[in-house]
């Protein structure tokens, strides 16, 4: 009985952190939906955690950075223009 209580408590803690219960990843549809245009990199990282991969391109008049998050077949990409969210894409809701 005690083991069930401990397991239940662990599930509640992970759920409260908006993490995938099975993988512990912060890449969830709810977290993805919190990302909005104009957010800073720090704000995105607080919600989704560190990116799986990053790519930065200097476009002369602005800097474009894309952060990609992956968890198995699921992904989210957040594109920053001059360090603010400009766009995002995912397959989480599909």
N, C-alpha and C positions, 0 to 999 in steps of 0.2 A: 504494500500500500504506500509505503514511504517513497519507493522508487517512482511510482505513478505521480505522486505529488511533486517530486523534484522535476520530472520530465514535463509536467504541465506548467510549472513555474518557468522553466527554461523556454518553452514555447511562447509563453506570455511575454517574456523579456524580449525575445527575438521579434515578435509581432509588434511590440511597442516601438522598436527601432526601425520599422518599415523595411525589414530584411526578408529575403526569401527564406522560409523556414528550413527548406532542405539544404540549400547551399550557403546560407549566411550572407549572400550577396545583397547589396543595397539597390541593385538594378531591378526595381519593381515598377509596375505601371503607375501606381500611386506616387512614387517618388519622381518618376519621369514627368508626370503631369504638374509637379510643383515647379519645374524649370520654366522660367518665363524670359522673354526677350528683355535684354538690358541687365540681367543678373551678372555679377562678377564671377570670376573663376573660383574664388574662395567660397561664394555662396553655393555654386554648383557642387564643388567638392564636399561641402558640408552635407549636402543631400545625397549625392550618389557615391561619395568616396573618391579615391584616386582612380583615374582613367586606366583602362587596360593598355591603351596606346595613344600617342599624341603625334600630331603633325602640324608644323608651323610653316607658313609661306609668307614672305615679305612681298606684298603687292604694290610696293612703292608708296602709294598714298595711304595704305592701311596694312595692318598685320592680320592675317587670317590663321586661326588655330582651330584644329578639329580634335576633340577628345572623343575617343571611341571606348565604349563600355561593352564587354561581352560576358555572357554567362551561358555556356553551352551554345545552343543555336539562337539564343535571344541576344539582341544588341540594341544599343542606343548610341547615336552620334550627336554631339553638341558642338556647334560651330560658333566660334567667337570672332568678332570683328573688333580690333583694338581692345581686346580683353573683356568684352561684354558679349553676352549671348546674342547671336544674330539669328540663328535658326537651330532646329533640332529634327531628328528623324529616328524612328524606331520600328521594330516589328513586334513589340511587346503586346499590343492590343489585337494582333492578328491570330 
